[in-house]
Amino acid sequence: MSGNNTLAQLEATLEARKSAAPEESYVASLYQSGLNKILEKVGEEAIEVILAARDAENGGAEQRREVVAETADLWFHSMVMLCSLGLSQGDVLAELKKRFNMSGHEEKSSREA
């Protein structure tokens, strides 16, 4: 399954969980807890990615697998956040696509204006 298909399938699942019972679905329980709880999870996962990456710099295969696992958690919770806000992975991918053929310095300065 390609990356875009995986993200689209995840997004469809996350949307479906909006109507699920919180006691039966982790995602539904996040939605019920509100945006602040979702943001807390995104922040927690971001920190875990940073720590795993730091450990992987001089580590072996297990530490590299941990970076991948923690990044998957971060992406997952970021997708929950997007869905909670009525945004989609397509919105993020479109933004990334706009940035092709633009230097990083140029892109950053366009956001600061």
N, C-alpha and C positions, 0 to 999 in steps of 0.2 A: 504494500500500500504506500503510495507516495505521501510525502509530508503534507501537502495541501489536502489530500483526501483524509488523512488522519486527523488533521485539525478540523476539517468540516464535520467529520463523524463525531469528534469530541464536542464540537459546538452544538450539534443537534442533540446529543445526549444531555448536555448542560441545560439547553432550553427545555427539554422534556422534564428535567428534574425540578423545574420551577413549580410544577403542579404536583409533585410527589409529596408524600407524607414525610415530614422531617425525621420521624423516628425510623423510617425505612431507607433513607438516603442521606449520605454524608453531605452531598451537594445541596439538597433541599434544606438540611439543617443550617448550612452556611447562609443560604438565601434568607431563611427565617431569622437568623441572628443579625442580619443587616450588614450594610456596607462596611462599617468599622471593623467587624469581625473578619470579613473577607480581606480587608486591607491589612489587618494584623497578620493573617496567614501569608499574604504576599510578602510582607516584610520579613517574617520569620523564615520563609523559604529562601529569600534573597540572601540573608545572612548565612544560611546553611550552604548555599552555593559558594559564597565567598570563602568560607572556612574549608570546604571540600577542595576548592581550587588551590588554595594555599597549600594544603596537605599533598595535593597531587603534583605540585611543581617538582618535587624531588622524590616522589613516591613511585610506586609500581602500578601494575594493571588494576589492582583492587581499588586504589585511590582514584584512578581515572574512571573506573566504573561508578564510583561514588559521586563524582562530579556529574556524570550523565544522569544518574538517578535523582540527584538533588535538583538539577536543571529541569528534569521532567516535572518534578513537584512544583517548581517555580512557574513553569509554563502553564501547568494545569490550573494553579490558583490564579494566575494572571488571566486565564480564559474565563474562570468563574467571575472575576472582577469585571471583565469586559461585558459578559452576558448580563451581569447584574445591572450594568449601566446602559444596556440597550445597544452596545457596540459589538463588533464582530472581529474575528480573525481577518476577515476580508478588509476591514478598515485599516488594520495594522499592516497587512501585506501591501495594500495600495499606497500607504505612506512610505513603506520601504522602497517600493517600485519607483516612486517619485524621486527618490534620492539617488538613483543610479545616474551616472554621468554628471554627478555634482560632487565636488570635493567635500570632504568632511568639514573643512573650515568654512566653505561657502554655505553649506547646509546649516551649520551652527549659527553663523551670523544672520541667516535669514530668519531664524527663530527669535533672535535677540532684538530684532527691529520692531 
